[in-house]
Amino acid sequence: MSMISNQNNFFCELHFVFRGNDILLEKDNDPLSKKLISEEAGSLPSEILLRKCLEEQIASDWFAEPEQNYSAIKIEDYAPDPAGCLFMPLRSFFTFASERISTLSARAKGLLEWRNTQRYCSVCGSRLEDDPVQTARLCPKCGHQFFPQIEPAVIVLVTDGDRLLLVRHSQRIQDIYACISGFIEYGESSEQCVKREVREEAGIEIQNVRYVGSQFWPYPDRLMLAFRAEYKSGEIRVQPEEILEARWFTRDALPEIPKPGSIAYNLITGIYG
């Protein structure tokens, strides 16, 4: 897939504008754009607004993928809200946007983050350019290609009858209970990773590990693989470096949990049965 870095190449159906982890929406009355998103949230920005961001020099990076029919811009954190627009957390945006829009917005956000970190060749140190053919960065000096890297991670809901095992993570600011999760290590399968993470973080053994779904999570580049598993044996014993608390709950008495739009919410609420 080609990335086109050309200011005149905005002739796409969809335009994504990001500021930090927020996405920009225009508040207008265009019925067509409302169909793309939702009547409550407004619509994605117009090409005119994207060009204005470039003209006012508040865009730190941008690109377009014509074959995917979208363009994307990352604007500086200090940039004000454009008139008639609002910024919304991308996580919230996922809750009502269509599958196609959600997928492309996550892709756009992830690629912008990747472009920000993949600026120089790790082999010879030269500044990288956009590959003219593929979604990659190309070193004009030594010819090395650099493709987007995705970090595979697992997330698992452990059940014991009608009880759900939820944990509070030590390194998260929000005081919420979520599922056990972690990154897949070299040499292990996703199922092995699930069992290891549960054993390390909660001190128990599980069985009947079952894959139920996945979600790309552009913070910045995770592919979350969701599983369900059943309690087998052991007493809860948390890993204090990672987990503050681990407890059993029932769905009719849940604590504060991740918001809709996340794969954790789908697991906990039973969307992934």
MOJORA-V268532 format. One record per run of one state. SS is the DSSP state (H for helix, E for strand, L for the rest). FROM is the first residue (numbers start at 1). TO is the last residue. If there is no record, write none. Layout:
BEGIN
ss={SS/SS}
from={FROM/FROM}
to={TO/TO}
END
This chain:
BEGIN
ss={L/E/L/E/L/E/L/H/L/E/L/E/L/H/L/E/L/E/L/E/H/L/H/L/E/L/E/L/E/L/E/L/E/L/E/L/E/L/E/L/H/L/E/L/E/L/E/L/H/L/E/L/H/L}
from={1/4/5/14/20/22/27/31/37/38/39/42/45/47/56/59/66/70/76/85/90/94/99/118/120/121/127/131/136/140/145/148/151/161/163/170/177/179/180/184/190/203/205/218/222/234/243/250/251/254/257/258/263/270}
to={3/4/13/19/21/26/30/36/37/38/41/44/46/55/58/65/69/75/84/89/93/98/117/119/120/126/130/135/139/144/147/150/160/162/169/176/178/179/183/189/202/204/217/221/233/242/249/250/253/256/257/262/269/273}
END
